Amino acid sequence: MTIVELRLQDDTILRPAHDREMPGAFRTLCDFGLLASAPEPYDPMERAFHVLARERLTAASYQHPNWKLVHAYGLRPDLLAVTHIWQADSSRQEYVVAAKGAPEAIAALCKLSTTDRAALTQSIDAMAANGLRVVGVARATHIGSAWPLSPHELTFEFLGLVGLADPLRPSVIGAVRECQSAGIKAVMITGDYPATAKAIAHQAGLARGELITGAELDKLSEAELATQVETASVFARIMPEQKLRIVNAYKGNGEVVAMTGDGVNDAPSLKAAHIGIAMGGRGTDVAREASAIVLLDDDFGSIVKAIRLGRRIYDNLRKAMSFILAVHVPIAGLALLPLLFGTPLLLGPIHIAFLEMVIDPVCSLVFEAETEEEDVMHRPPRAPDEPLFSWALIGWSVLQGATAFVLVAVIYVMALRSGMPVPEVRALTFFSLVVVIVSLILVNRSFSPSLLTAFRRQNRTLTAVLAVVAAISALTLLWPAASKLFAFGPLHADDIALTLGAGLMALIILEMLKPVLRPRLQSWNRKMQPLALDQTRKSAGR
């Protein structure tokens, strides 16, 4: 955050980055803005006042070595301003008072006339339209050691306005756009001046909607607020307790709410949201404890990355479960088929162990390593109550397994009828099953109707697993000891071609069925819309 504009009451403007000279009135404005800030600043806005004072004021004016902060009035819901009382001379009970805060609050302290307030509003709007955070500064004097109950009892002089730039991070615009494409509504909740909030929301690319101020929100009933939040995109001049009302209003409308925050006052709304997201860099301990997620880099874009990662993990879980159900259908079928029809046994313990050596790495490593699908952030969110494994997906898995079983069983029966020796039948059927299992892996890599989309996504783990499977398969055929262990007979070139043809046919059949069944398989085919709440502009912006 940087101070980029100083503006006096007569609308004279100074821009520190361009104007080297700082006339006396602007020095006074800068000095009292500094005096109204914490001596050891933590807040980015107050750090900006210190930076400007260090650069543009003399050492004596900046440091005030003999001055003592003797009293302070903090921010209150009824007065959005900070007031500091300084003792410049310890031998006298005459004190310097500095105040800074919301321009309308400073105007009220200075008891500006209606005409002056109208002119001040025009200046504020002009600064806020450029996305500047606008702060008013005033000064007063106080004599005597009895402190007033309220700063309103002091006689303030209005000094001017300070415009601070809090530029958006480059990642924010893209992140907001990605939220919108993913069916996530991002809204801004901020304590800033409405025009400033609106300008920043426009820069960030938030959907154009209504702007609701804290004063307007107080006048709304819970039912009216529930209606208003459906069309609102910006909430400005919001107090901490009002954030909780906004969160509850969205929850009452059936939305899934994520809320970001960093302060102690944000804890209730962070706790009330379905997903509380605390800022890890500048967030308080209370905010972090109340949240479900702590954002280490304080970047709104990281939230969208987490959503993308979550959708990818969810997809991969469903793919792995679909594959593991599908692959056991032909294995079980080929184990039962000889028992039911009195044909020679195909699968012994060594064969089952080999198949599990293929299946387990695929489920635990290959699908875990799958990158996200191209449309992962172009889907509306799924319903929270939707099961991980739907009946449609179970049916699709059984269909895959049944197709694989039929193809391999046909090869098995044809081989037996052709008079092929049993060891060769076993080898032919087993390797047909292995190739078909590879086809099931490829089919389940993607829910999209095109196999090419899956091939474009690299998966080195899959390549490594298939290479190992191919090497071991070749070993069982070419090494006599291994062939004897597996009870395999020799396979010829036409036999190998038949096994590859079975895998290719399974792949073609299932890929042709995908476009027909895809609408039922998509868990995201629902009209639920979670909501990402951005606590303030500083949460998304820096």
Secondary structure, DSSP 8 states (H G I E B T S, - for coil): -EEEEEE-TT--EE-TTT-----HHHHHHHHHHHHTS-SS--SHHHHHHHHHHHHHS-HHHHH-TT-EEEEEE--BTTB-EEEEEEES-TTS-EEEEEEEE-HHHHHHHHT--HHHHHHHHHHHHHHHTTT-EEEEEEEEEEESS---SSGGGS--EEEEEEEEE----HHHHHHHHHHHHTT-EEEEE-SS-HHHHHHHHHHHT----EEEEHHHHHTS-HHHHHHHTTTEEEEES--HHHHHHHHHHHHHTT--EEEEE-SGGGHHHHHHSSEEEEETTT--HHHHHH-SEEETT--HHHHHHHHHHHHHHHHHHHHHHHHHHHHHHHHHHHHHHHHHHT------HHHHHHHHHHHHHIIIIITTT----TTTTSS----TT--SS-HHHHHHHHHHHHHHHHHHHHHHHHHHHTT--HHHHHHHHHHHHHHHHHHHHHHHT-SSS-HHHHHHS--HHHHHHHHHHHHHHHHHHHSHHHHHHHT-----HHHHHHHHHHHHHHHHHHHHHHHHHHHHH-TT-S----EEEE--HHHHH-
